[in-house]
Amino acid sequence: YLRARGHAMPAALQAKALAEALAVIGHPALATLFGEGSRAEVALAGRLAAPGGATRDVSGQVDRLVATPEAVVVADFKTGRPTAEVPLAYREQLALYRRMVQPLWPERPVRALLVWTRGPVLVELDTQALDADADAALFQT
């Protein structure tokens, strides 16, 4: 792919990009995201209840989604390295994805991961904080 699409990139940059991608795909903690039954670029759309009873139409595309017998995992990939604190926009994005997915698997917890490709570095977001972030995002819409 890099040779076909990135032919204008210097060879050293191609090698660095390839190493970064392979590190993400090969990371043991991410194995289920790339294993059997996992899905990439999953389009999500739904109507979610906002605080106060109003509803909001929400749509997005989650980078990776997998449902295992133990849990459902939604993951979003970010380039570079993480900041000291996860930006609100990233938290709200995953909070809404999580909220849209929950009714599909009501018997399983839905985990939300941010994966920074350089490293890679994985950050699992707290579910209670995500619930508050989803409510805040829906209220502001």
C-alpha positions as CSV (number, residue, x, y, z in Angstrom):
1,Y,0.0,0.0,0.0
2,L,2.7,2.5,0.9
3,R,4.6,1.8,-2.3
4,A,1.4,2.2,-4.4
5,R,-0.1,5.2,-2.6
6,G,2.8,6.7,-0.8
7,H,5.3,6.6,-3.7
8,A,6.1,10.2,-3.2
9,M,7.1,9.6,0.4
10,P,10.8,9.1,1.1
11,A,11.7,5.5,1.8
12,A,12.6,6.2,5.4
13,L,9.2,7.8,6.1
14,Q,7.5,4.8,4.4
15,A,9.5,2.5,6.7
16,K,8.5,4.5,9.8
17,A,4.8,4.5,8.8
18,L,4.9,0.8,8.2
19,A,6.6,0.1,11.6
20,E,4.0,2.2,13.4
21,A,1.1,0.5,11.7
22,L,2.5,-3.0,12.4
23,A,3.2,-2.1,16.1
24,V,-0.5,-1.2,16.4
25,I,-1.8,-4.3,14.7
26,G,0.6,-6.5,16.6
27,H,0.1,-5.0,20.0
28,P,-1.1,-7.9,22.3
29,A,-3.7,-5.7,24.1
30,L,-5.3,-4.9,20.7
31,A,-5.5,-8.5,19.4
32,T,-9.3,-8.7,19.7
33,L,-9.7,-5.4,17.7
34,F,-8.0,-7.1,14.8
35,G,-9.2,-10.7,15.4
36,E,-12.2,-12.8,14.3
37,G,-15.5,-10.9,14.3
38,S,-13.9,-7.4,14.6
39,R,-15.0,-4.7,12.2
40,A,-13.3,-1.6,10.8
41,E,-14.8,1.8,10.0
42,V,-18.3,0.9,11.4
43,A,-20.9,3.6,10.5
44,L,-23.1,4.4,13.5
45,A,-26.3,6.4,13.4
46,G,-29.1,6.7,15.9
47,R,-31.4,8.9,17.9
48,L,-30.3,9.3,21.5
49,A,-32.2,10.7,24.5
50,A,-30.7,13.9,25.8
51,P,-31.1,15.2,29.3
52,G,-34.6,16.6,29.8
53,G,-36.2,14.1,27.4
54,A,-35.4,15.6,24.1
55,T,-33.8,13.4,21.4
56,R,-30.9,14.1,19.2
57,D,-29.8,12.5,15.9
58,V,-26.2,11.3,16.2
59,S,-24.0,9.7,13.6
60,G,-20.3,8.8,13.3
61,Q,-17.8,6.2,12.3
62,V,-16.0,4.1,14.8
63,D,-12.5,3.0,13.8
64,R,-12.8,-0.5,15.3
65,L,-15.6,-2.4,16.9
66,V,-15.6,-5.9,18.3
67,A,-18.2,-7.8,20.4
68,T,-16.7,-10.6,22.5
69,P,-18.7,-12.8,24.9
70,E,-17.3,-10.6,27.8
71,A,-17.6,-7.1,26.4
72,V,-18.0,-4.8,23.4
73,V,-15.1,-2.6,22.5
74,V,-15.2,0.6,20.5
75,A,-11.8,2.1,19.6
76,D,-10.7,5.2,18.0
77,F,-7.2,5.8,16.6
78,K,-5.3,9.0,16.9
79,T,-2.0,9.8,15.3
80,G,1.0,10.9,17.3
81,R,1.3,10.7,21.1
82,P,-1.3,11.3,23.8
83,T,-1.5,14.6,25.7
84,A,-1.5,14.7,29.5
85,E,-5.3,14.8,29.5
86,V,-7.6,13.3,26.9
87,P,-9.2,16.2,25.0
88,L,-12.9,16.7,25.6
89,A,-13.7,16.3,21.9
90,Y,-12.2,12.8,21.9
91,R,-14.1,11.8,25.1
92,E,-17.4,13.1,23.7
93,Q,-16.9,11.2,20.4
94,L,-16.3,7.9,22.2
95,A,-19.0,8.6,24.7
96,L,-21.6,9.0,21.9
97,Y,-20.3,5.9,20.1
98,R,-20.6,3.9,23.3
99,R,-24.1,5.2,23.9
100,M,-25.2,4.2,20.4
101,V,-23.7,0.7,20.7
102,Q,-25.0,-0.1,24.2
103,P,-28.6,-1.0,23.2
104,L,-27.3,-3.6,20.7
105,W,-25.6,-5.6,23.4
106,P,-27.5,-4.7,26.6
107,E,-26.1,-7.7,28.5
108,R,-22.4,-6.7,28.0
109,P,-20.3,-3.8,29.2
110,V,-19.2,-1.4,26.4
111,R,-15.5,-0.4,26.7
112,A,-14.1,2.6,24.9
113,L,-10.4,2.8,23.9
114,L,-8.3,5.6,22.5
115,V,-5.3,4.3,20.7
116,W,-2.5,6.6,19.8
117,T,-0.5,5.1,17.0
118,R,2.9,6.3,18.0
119,G,4.0,3.8,20.7
120,P,1.2,2.6,20.5
121,V,-0.4,4.0,23.6
122,L,-3.8,2.7,24.8
123,V,-6.1,4.6,27.0
124,E,-9.3,3.0,28.2
125,L,-11.8,5.7,29.2
126,D,-13.8,5.5,32.4
127,T,-17.4,4.4,31.8
128,Q,-18.9,6.8,34.4
129,A,-17.0,9.7,33.0
130,L,-18.2,8.7,29.5
131,D,-21.8,8.6,30.6
132,A,-21.4,12.2,31.8
133,D,-19.6,13.2,28.6
134,A,-22.4,11.8,26.5
135,D,-25.0,13.6,28.5
136,A,-23.1,16.9,28.1
137,A,-22.6,16.4,24.4
138,L,-26.2,15.6,23.8
139,F,-27.3,18.6,25.9
140,Q,-25.1,21.0,23.9
141,T,-26.2,19.7,20.5
